[in-house]
Amino acid sequence: MKNVNLKPFVNVTKTYKGILIRKHTTKVRKTN
């Protein structure tokens, strides 16, 4: 039960982290 509830949450956090990393990389590229 716990794994079933946590899986979607983990996916959301992974995608959110990916979006943050993409934004950060684009900012760094713009400054450079």
ZIPEBEL-V392245 format. One record per residue. N is the residue number from 1. RES is the residue in one small letter. SS is DSSP state (H for helix, E for strand, C for the rest). NEAR is the number of other C-alpha atoms within 10 Angstrom. Layout:
# ZIPEBEL-V392245
[[N RES SS NEAR] [N RES SS NEAR]]
This chain:
# ZIPEBEL-V392245
[[1 m C 5] [2 k H 6] [3 n H 9] [4 v H 8] [5 n H 9] [6 l H 11] [7 k H 10] [8 p H 11] [9 f H 11] [10 v H 12] [11 n H 11] [12 v H 12] [13 t H 11] [14 k H 12] [15 t H 11] [16 y H 12] [17 k H 12] [18 g H 12] [19 i H 12] [20 l H 12] [21 i H 12] [22 r H 12] [23 k H 12] [24 h H 12] [25 t H 12] [26 t H 12] [27 k H 11] [28 v H 10] [29 r H 9] [30 k H 8] [31 t H 7] [32 n C 6]]
